[in-house]
Amino acid sequence: MKIGELARRTGVSERSLRYYEQQGLLTADRTPGGHRDYPERAVDRVIRIQELFAAGLHSRKIASLLPCLRDTDGGPAETATPRLVEELTAERARIDRLIAGLHTTREVLDEVIDAASEPRDEPHVQASMTCTSRAPGSSVPATDSSAAGKPASRKASAASSSDS
């Protein structure tokens, strides 16, 4: 099957299919005219590659795992070793750490939203000022240089102000 048909049947761009081939994830024979000719099983392989990318794996990791997986159902291939389970478990642990980090980031953002939502009793603050004002001549939002550009949580700020 030609690259255009494989792209249509899998919903993956031709450019991505060429990238998969470049990364060693997908192989194709060549016609006498030099065009790619994919076997029918390439459809399952591309779908499996897409699932692994969606699971957060990078192309090098996918390339090392593909020989251990059946394309049709994702189960272990006859050549699979216990290393497959170890590597997949390690990837899941990595993803769990990323999720935990995102939860922490969301909590900090929730604190900032709560703080920004509190009514202000400061009539001297100009209504035209916004939180996204930019430093003169800069395309980057202005930050508090004492915080080195890092957001402080309200809890940490409250604790330090009550100590003084």
C-alpha positions as CSV (number, residue, x, y, z in Angstrom):
1,M,0.0,0.0,0.0
2,K,1.2,3.5,-0.8
3,I,2.0,6.1,1.9
4,G,-1.1,8.1,1.1
5,E,-3.4,5.1,1.7
6,L,-1.6,4.2,5.0
7,A,-2.0,7.8,6.1
8,R,-5.7,7.8,5.2
9,R,-6.4,4.4,6.9
10,T,-4.6,5.4,10.2
11,G,-5.3,9.1,10.4
12,V,-1.6,9.8,10.6
13,S,0.0,12.3,8.3
14,E,2.4,11.2,5.5
15,R,5.1,13.4,7.2
16,S,4.6,11.4,10.4
17,L,4.9,8.1,8.6
18,R,8.1,9.2,7.0
19,Y,9.4,10.3,10.5
20,Y,8.4,6.8,11.9
21,E,10.4,5.2,9.1
22,Q,13.4,7.5,9.8
23,Q,13.3,6.6,13.5
24,G,13.2,2.8,12.7
25,L,9.6,2.4,14.0
26,L,8.1,1.5,10.6
27,T,9.6,-0.1,7.5
28,A,8.5,-0.1,3.9
29,D,9.7,-1.9,0.8
30,R,10.4,0.3,-2.3
31,T,8.8,0.0,-5.7
32,P,11.0,0.0,-8.8
33,G,10.1,3.7,-9.1
34,G,11.4,4.3,-5.5
35,H,7.9,4.8,-3.9
36,R,7.2,3.3,-0.4
37,D,5.2,0.1,-0.4
38,Y,3.8,-0.8,3.0
39,P,2.5,-4.2,3.9
40,E,-1.0,-4.6,5.3
41,R,0.3,-5.1,8.8
42,A,1.7,-1.6,8.8
43,V,-1.8,-0.3,9.7
44,D,-1.6,-2.1,13.0
45,R,2.0,-1.0,13.6
46,V,1.1,2.7,13.0
47,I,-1.8,2.4,15.4
48,R,0.4,0.8,18.0
49,I,3.0,3.5,17.5
50,Q,0.3,6.2,18.0
51,E,-0.9,4.5,21.2
52,L,2.7,4.5,22.6
53,F,3.2,8.1,21.7
54,A,-0.1,9.0,23.4
55,A,1.1,7.1,26.5
56,G,4.0,9.5,26.7
57,L,6.8,7.4,25.4
58,H,9.4,9.0,23.1
59,S,10.5,7.5,19.8
60,R,13.7,5.9,21.1
61,K,11.8,4.1,23.8
62,I,9.2,3.0,21.3
63,A,11.8,1.7,19.0
64,S,13.3,-0.4,21.8
65,L,9.8,-1.8,22.8
66,L,8.2,-2.5,19.4
67,P,10.1,-5.7,18.8
68,C,8.7,-7.0,22.1
69,L,5.1,-6.2,21.3
70,R,2.6,-7.7,18.9
71,D,1.2,-5.0,16.6
72,T,-2.3,-6.5,16.4
73,D,-3.2,-6.4,20.1
74,G,-0.2,-4.9,21.9
75,G,0.5,-8.1,23.8
76,P,4.0,-9.4,24.3
77,A,5.6,-10.9,21.2
78,E,7.4,-14.3,21.4
79,T,10.7,-12.4,21.6
80,A,9.6,-10.4,24.6
81,T,11.6,-10.7,27.8
82,P,10.9,-9.7,31.4
83,R,12.7,-6.5,30.5
84,L,9.5,-5.4,28.6
85,V,7.5,-5.3,31.8
86,E,10.3,-3.6,33.7
87,E,10.6,-0.8,31.0
88,L,6.9,-0.3,30.8
89,T,6.6,-0.2,34.6
90,A,9.5,2.4,34.7
91,E,7.6,4.5,32.0
92,R,4.4,4.4,34.1
93,A,6.4,5.5,37.2
94,R,7.8,8.4,35.1
95,I,4.4,9.4,34.0
96,D,3.1,9.2,37.5
97,R,5.8,11.6,38.6
98,L,4.8,14.0,35.8
99,I,1.2,13.8,36.9
100,A,2.1,14.5,40.5
101,G,4.1,17.6,39.3
102,L,1.1,18.8,37.3
103,H,-1.2,18.4,40.4
104,T,1.3,20.5,42.4
105,T,1.4,23.1,39.6
106,R,-2.4,23.2,39.5
107,E,-2.6,23.7,43.3
108,V,-0.2,26.7,43.1
109,L,-2.3,28.1,40.2
110,D,-5.4,27.7,42.3
111,E,-3.8,29.6,45.1
112,V,-2.8,32.4,42.7
113,I,-6.4,32.5,41.3
114,D,-7.8,32.6,44.8
115,A,-5.5,35.5,45.8
116,A,-6.3,37.4,42.6
117,S,-10.0,36.9,43.2
118,E,-9.9,38.5,46.7
119,P,-11.4,42.0,46.9
120,R,-8.8,44.8,47.2
121,D,-9.2,47.6,49.7
122,E,-6.5,49.7,47.9
123,P,-8.1,52.7,46.2
124,H,-4.7,54.1,45.1
125,V,-4.1,51.2,42.7
126,Q,-4.7,52.3,39.2
127,A,-7.5,50.4,37.4
128,S,-5.5,50.4,34.2
129,M,-2.6,48.3,35.6
130,T,-2.8,44.7,34.8
131,C,-0.9,41.6,35.9
132,T,0.5,41.2,32.5
133,S,2.1,44.6,32.2
134,R,5.4,44.3,30.5
135,A,8.8,45.7,31.5
136,P,9.7,48.7,29.2
137,G,11.1,47.4,25.9
138,S,10.4,43.8,26.8
139,S,8.1,41.2,25.4
140,V,8.3,39.3,28.7
141,P,5.9,40.0,31.5
142,A,7.5,41.9,34.4
143,T,8.3,39.8,37.5
144,D,9.3,40.5,41.0
145,S,13.1,40.2,40.8
146,S,13.4,39.4,44.5
147,A,11.6,36.1,43.8
148,A,13.9,35.3,40.8
149,G,10.8,34.9,38.7
150,K,9.5,32.0,40.7
151,P,6.0,32.1,42.1
152,A,5.6,31.8,45.8
153,S,2.6,30.1,47.2
154,R,0.2,32.1,49.4
155,K,0.9,29.7,52.3
156,A,4.6,30.4,52.1
157,S,4.1,34.1,51.8
158,A,1.6,34.1,54.7
159,A,4.1,32.2,56.9
160,S,6.9,34.5,56.2
161,S,4.9,37.7,56.8
162,S,3.6,36.3,60.1
163,D,7.1,35.7,61.3
164,S,8.1,39.4,61.0
